Amino acid sequence: MALVKPKRIMLKSKNMASFESILSRDSYLLSLELRVFWLIAFAYGFAFLFFLFHLITGKTAIGKTAQTVFGATATAHVILIVFRTFEAGRAPFQTLYESLSWFACTAAVAYLYASRSWKEVYLPGVFVSAISLGAVLYALLARSPSVDPLSPALRSYWFEWHVAFAFFSYAVFVVSAAVEVSFLIVNSALKRGRTSCLGFTSDMIDAFHSKAFNLVVFGYPLLTFTIFSGAAWANEAWGKYWSWDPKETWSLITWVVFTIYLHSKATKSLQGLPASVFNLIGFICMMMTFLGVNWLAKLMGIPSLHTYAV
């Protein structure tokens, strides 16, 4: 028996050394990720400032610079998310830290893709870059960046589909709201007699505004799928399709508001400003669904089945 103990001690030592090596590697990779993420945050900040200077000065060259910086930053952000996905071995939106990063990135990518149809116009970038910057800073300053294994509540084939489609719809609604706000600002200036404003002319403003509607038309079925897939997942996990959980309720409110918006665009008396207001209310409800519900549930002690991501 005396001969066995040294072997056990050696095996134990090897296991401890292996564990410490893995822990050291994970700590190094997390530290590296955080450094890169901070650089991305600064880059989003620079892009936002350039977009803001474009808004103030109206110079197209500054807008182009802002667009280039924002595009490069979004590309780096995509690479970082892919890196974390491989490192975690799962979809990169389990925790609120990851969800905020994913939200910022998808909003940026959605804007860059949509903006190809309105060249030489950069005003919506002010709002999208501000949202991406805010989400990234919130993740870095207020949330834990630790890479955790998938929690039991999320171990379902619905997880990736439900959450991914939710954020795709959120990203589209962010860009639609940015277009809507840009339209309201520029249209107001053009109505005061200006012939052009921030790259817009009176003959192109209506075509630009139609992009807000087109984006909601694209995002609406994504949100619809999100709600239905969430109900199916809830039935699988908790035994019922709907429980009027705060996040479920607000997702339904968001869906109803965007339904009203789509209806208003088809109703002559509601076209124009009323429809724009409904679109922006829908955006606010969407942000409430994503973040506001978590804050209220925590602040007021409201029980929620979705608080595992906070």
C-alpha positions in Angstrom: 0.0 0.0 0.0 2.9 2.3 0.7 3.9 2.1 -3.0 0.5 3.3 -4.1 0.4 6.6 -2.2 3.2 8.3 -4.1 1.5 7.5 -7.4 -1.7 9.0 -6.2 0.1 12.0 -5.0 1.8 12.4 -8.4 -1.5 12.0 -10.3 -3.1 14.6 -8.0 -0.2 16.9 -8.6 -0.5 16.5 -12.4 -4.2 17.1 -12.3 -3.7 20.3 -10.2 -1.0 21.5 -12.5 -3.3 20.8 -15.5 -6.2 22.6 -13.8 -4.0 25.6 -13.0 -2.7 25.7 -16.6 -6.3 25.8 -17.9 -7.2 28.4 -15.4 -4.2 30.5 -16.3 -5.0 30.2 -20.0 -8.7 31.2 -19.5 -7.7 34.2 -17.4 -5.2 35.3 -20.1 -7.8 35.0 -22.8 -10.4 36.8 -20.8 -7.9 39.6 -20.1 -7.0 39.8 -23.8 -10.7 39.9 -24.7 -11.4 42.8 -22.3 -8.5 44.8 -23.7 -9.7 44.4 -27.2 -13.3 45.1 -26.1 -12.1 48.4 -24.5 -10.4 49.3 -27.8 -13.6 48.6 -29.6 -15.5 50.8 -27.1 -13.0 53.7 -27.8 -13.4 53.2 -31.6 -17.2 53.3 -31.2 -16.7 56.5 -29.3 -14.6 58.0 -32.1 -17.1 57.0 -34.7 -19.9 58.6 -32.6 -17.8 61.9 -32.3 -17.2 61.9 -36.1 -20.9 61.4 -36.8 -21.7 64.2 -34.3 -19.2 66.5 -36.0 -20.9 65.7 -39.3 -24.3 66.6 -37.7 -22.8 69.9 -36.5 -20.8 70.9 -39.6 -22.8 69.2 -42.3 -19.5 68.2 -44.1 -19.8 65.0 -46.1 -16.1 64.2 -45.7 -16.5 63.9 -41.9 -19.6 61.7 -42.4 -17.6 59.4 -44.7 -14.8 59.2 -42.1 -17.4 58.4 -39.4 -18.9 55.7 -41.6 -15.4 54.2 -42.3 -14.5 54.1 -38.6 -17.8 52.7 -37.6 -17.5 50.0 -40.2 -14.0 49.0 -39.1 -15.1 48.9 -35.5 -18.1 46.7 -36.3 -15.9 44.3 -38.2 -13.5 44.1 -35.2 -16.5 43.6 -32.9 -17.8 40.7 -35.1 -14.4 39.0 -34.9 -14.3 39.4 -31.1 -17.8 37.8 -30.8 -16.7 34.9 -33.0 -13.6 34.5 -30.7 -15.8 34.4 -27.6 -18.2 31.9 -29.2 -15.4 29.5 -29.9 -13.9 30.1 -26.4 -17.2 29.6 -24.6 -18.3 26.7 -26.8 -21.8 28.1 -27.0 -23.9 31.0 -28.5 -22.5 34.3 -27.2 -25.6 35.7 -25.6 -26.2 33.9 -22.3 -25.3 36.7 -19.9 -26.3 40.3 -20.0 -22.7 41.2 -20.7 -22.7 39.0 -23.8 -26.2 40.2 -24.8 -25.2 43.9 -24.6 -22.2 43.1 -26.8 -24.3 41.2 -29.3 -26.9 43.9 -29.3 -24.3 46.6 -30.0 -22.7 44.6 -32.8 -25.9 43.5 -34.5 -27.3 47.1 -34.5 -24.0 48.4 -36.0 -24.0 45.7 -38.7 -27.7 46.2 -39.5 -27.0 50.0 -39.9 -24.0 49.4 -42.2 -26.0 47.1 -44.4 -29.1 49.3 -44.6 -27.0 52.5 -45.2 -25.9 51.1 -48.5 -29.2 52.3 -49.9 -28.8 55.9 -48.8 -25.2 56.8 -49.9 -23.9 60.2 -48.9 -26.3 60.3 -45.9 -24.8 59.7 -42.5 -27.2 61.3 -40.0 -28.7 57.9 -38.8 -25.2 56.9 -37.8 -25.3 59.4 -35.0 -28.0 57.5 -33.2 -26.9 54.0 -34.0 -23.3 54.7 -33.0 -24.6 56.2 -29.7 -26.6 53.1 -28.9 -23.8 50.8 -29.8 -21.4 52.8 -27.7 -23.8 53.0 -24.7 -24.4 49.2 -24.8 -20.7 48.4 -25.0 -19.9 50.8 -22.1 -22.7 49.3 -20.0 -21.4 45.8 -20.6 -17.8 46.8 -19.7 -18.5 49.0 -16.7 -21.5 47.3 -15.0 -21.6 43.6 -16.0 -19.4 40.6 -15.3 -17.3 39.4 -18.4 -16.8 35.8 -17.1 -17.4 33.0 -19.5 -19.9 30.7 -17.8 -21.2 27.3 -19.0 -24.7 27.2 -20.3 -27.2 27.3 -17.5 -29.7 24.4 -17.3 -32.6 26.8 -18.0 -31.0 27.6 -21.4 -30.2 24.1 -22.5 -32.7 23.8 -25.3 -32.6 23.8 -29.1 -34.9 26.9 -28.8 -32.1 28.9 -27.1 -30.1 30.0 -30.2 -33.2 30.5 -32.4 -35.2 32.5 -29.9 -32.5 34.8 -28.7 -30.8 35.3 -32.1 -34.1 36.3 -33.8 -34.9 38.6 -30.9 -31.7 40.5 -31.3 -32.0 40.5 -35.1 -35.4 42.2 -34.7 -34.0 44.6 -32.1 -31.2 45.6 -34.5 -33.6 46.3 -37.3 -35.8 48.4 -35.1 -32.8 50.4 -33.9 -32.0 51.4 -37.4 -35.6 52.1 -38.3 -35.8 54.4 -35.3 -32.6 56.1 -36.4 -34.0 56.7 -39.8 -37.3 58.0 -38.3 -35.5 60.5 -36.1 -33.3 61.6 -39.0 -36.3 62.2 -41.2 -38.1 64.3 -38.5 -35.0 66.5 -38.1 -34.3 66.9 -41.8 -37.9 67.3 -42.8 -38.4 70.1 -40.3 -35.3 71.9 -41.7 -36.5 71.5 -45.3 -40.0 72.7 -44.5 -38.4 76.0 -43.2 -37.2 76.7 -46.7 -33.8 75.1 -46.9 -33.0 73.4 -50.2 -30.7 70.8 -48.6 -29.8 69.5 -45.2 -27.0 67.0 -44.2 -26.9 65.4 -47.6 -30.7 65.4 -48.0 -32.7 67.3 -50.6 -36.5 67.7 -50.8 -36.8 65.2 -53.7 -35.1 62.4 -51.8 -36.5 62.8 -48.3 -39.7 60.7 -48.9 -37.7 57.8 -50.4 -35.4 57.9 -47.4 -38.3 57.9 -45.0 -39.7 54.8 -46.6 -36.7 52.9 -45.4 -38.0 53.2 -41.8 -41.2 51.4 -42.9 -39.3 48.8 -44.9 -37.1 48.0 -41.9 -40.1 47.5 -39.6 -41.7 45.3 -42.3 -38.5 43.2 -42.2 -38.2 43.2 -38.4 -41.9 42.5 -37.6 -41.9 38.8 -38.6 -38.6 38.3 -36.7 -40.2 39.7 -33.6 -43.3 37.5 -34.2 -41.1 34.4 -34.5 -39.3 35.5 -31.3 -42.6 35.5 -29.4 -43.9 32.2 -30.8 -40.5 30.4 -30.2 -40.4 31.8 -26.7 -43.8 30.5 -26.0 -42.8 27.0 -27.3 -39.7 27.1 -25.2 -41.7 28.2 -22.1 -44.0 25.3 -22.6 -41.1 22.9 -22.8 -39.3 24.4 -19.8 -42.1 25.4 -17.5 -45.2 23.6 -18.7 -47.2 26.5 -20.1 -46.9 28.7 -23.2 -47.6 32.0 -21.5 -47.3 33.2 -17.9 -47.5 37.0 -18.2 -43.9 37.3 -17.1 -42.8 41.0 -17.4 -40.5 40.3 -20.4 -43.3 38.3 -22.1 -45.8 41.1 -21.5 -43.5 43.8 -22.8 -42.6 41.8 -25.9 -46.3 41.5 -26.6 -46.7 45.3 -26.0 -43.8 45.9 -28.5 -45.5 43.7 -31.0 -48.8 45.4 -30.6 -47.3 48.9 -31.0 -45.5 47.9 -34.2 -48.7 46.3 -35.5 -50.4 49.7 -34.9 -47.5 51.4 -36.7 -47.9 49.1 -39.8 -51.6 49.8 -39.8 -51.1 53.5 -39.5 -48.9 53.5 -42.6 -51.8 52.0 -44.5 -54.3 54.5 -43.1 -54.2 57.9 -44.8 -55.3 59.9 -41.8 -52.4 58.4 -39.7 -49.6 58.7 -42.2 -46.9 61.2 -41.5 -46.3 62.3 -37.9 -48.7 59.9 -36.1 -47.0 56.9 -37.8 -43.6 58.3 -36.9 -44.6 58.6 -33.3 -45.8 55.0 -33.3 -42.5 53.8 -34.7 -40.6 55.6 -32.0 -42.9 54.3 -29.3 -42.3 50.8 -30.6 -38.5 51.4 -30.3 -38.9 52.6 -26.7 -41.0 49.5 -25.9 -38.4 47.3 -27.5 -35.7 48.8 -25.3 -38.0 48.3 -22.3 -38.3 44.6 -23.3 -34.6 44.2 -23.6 -33.3 46.2 -20.6 -36.0 48.1 -18.8 -37.8 45.0 -17.6 -34.7 43.7 -16.0 -34.1 47.0 -14.1 -37.8 47.3 -13.0 -37.9 43.7 -11.8 -34.7 44.2 -9.8 -35.7 47.6 -8.4 -39.3 46.7 -7.5 -38.7 43.1 -6.6 -41.0 41.8 -9.3 -40.5 38.0 -9.9 -39.5 37.2 -13.4 -38.6 33.9 -15.1 -36.1 35.8 -17.3 -33.9 37.2 -14.5 -31.2 34.5 -15.0 -29.6 36.7 -17.7 -29.2 39.8 -15.4 
